[in-house]
Amino acid sequence: VEAPQAFSVSCLDVLISGNESCSMTSGGLVGFDSSGPSAQFSLMGTRFTLANFGGTIQPGMYEFPFNFTLPQYLPPSFNAQMAGKGNVLIRYELHALYRTPSSGEVKAS
């Protein structure tokens, strides 16, 4: 994580999420609009504090090694285009967030 300038930070949180989405094109099916039906589903979401600061962080590059094991029941990342009939996407994301005393949360990566 890079801190381009000194600023007040309470802590650094990690947010991990997994989502599934699928959509279908109408393909001339009667009763569907032009975009077709779609669905989204949250597979998992967790948040934890990686580092507590409680003060000012100085400019520089910081590393915070950590391990997190995804639950075994989760499907792997996946992206499939179905020959003009729609697509299916399973994606996992990790974001780091600084929590600041004055402005709330600032996305770090």
N, C-alpha and C positions, 0 to 999 in steps of 0.2 A: 504494500500500500504506500502510495506517495503522498506526502504532506508538502504541498508547494510553499506553504507559509505557516507560521506559528498560529495556532488557534486553540481555544479552550475545548477540551474533550472530556466527557464523562467516561465513555467506554466504547469498545469496538464489538459489534454484534455480527454474527453470521446468520444469514437467512438461506435455508435450503428448501426448494420447492420442486414438486414434480406434477406435471399436468398432462392430460390426454385430451386431444381434440380430434374430431372427425367432421367432415363435411361432404355433402354429396351435391353434384351439379344436377340440375333438373333433367337434362338429357331428353327432353320432350315428354317427361312423365306428366300426366294429367293431375292437376290438383297441387302442384308444387310451384312456388314462385321461381324467378330466374336464378336466384342464388341457391336454391335447394335447402333441405334441412341440414342442421348442424347440431353438435353437442359438445360440451366441454365438461371435464371431470377432474377434480383435484385428487391426485394419487397420494400425495404426502406433503407435509409442510412442517418445518421445525425451525426454531430460532434459539440460539444460545449466545451467551456473552463469552467472547474470546479473550478480551483484555480489559481491565479496569485502569483508567488513568486518573480521573479526579483532579485534573489540572490542565496545564498547557502542554501541548505536544509541539516540539520544535520541527522546523522544516527538515525534510530528509526522506529517505526510502526505508520502510519498515517491513520486516517479515515476521509472520506469526504462524509457525508450523502447527498443524493440527491434523487429527484423523477423525473421520466420520464414516461409519459403515451404514450403507443403505440397507433397509430391511430386505431379507431374502425373497419375500413374496412379490416385490416390485418387478414389473417387466423391464427389459432393457430399453434404452432410447431407440426410437424407431421413427422413420419417415417414409411413407409409401404414397406414391401417386398412382391412382387406379385408372389409367388410360382414359382420361377425360371424364370419369364418373365421380371423382372426388379424391379426398386424401385423408390419411390417418397420421397423426403425429403424437409421439410420446417424447417429452423433453424434461430434463432435470436442469435446474439452474441454481447457482450459488451466488449470493451477493453479500458484500461486506458493507456495513452501515456504521458510521460514527454516530454516537449520540452526544449531542452538545447541550450544555445547560440552557442556552438562550434560544436556539432555533429548532430544537427537536432532533430530527434525523437528517444526515447527509450521506448520500450514497458514495461509497469509497471505490467500489468496483462492480 
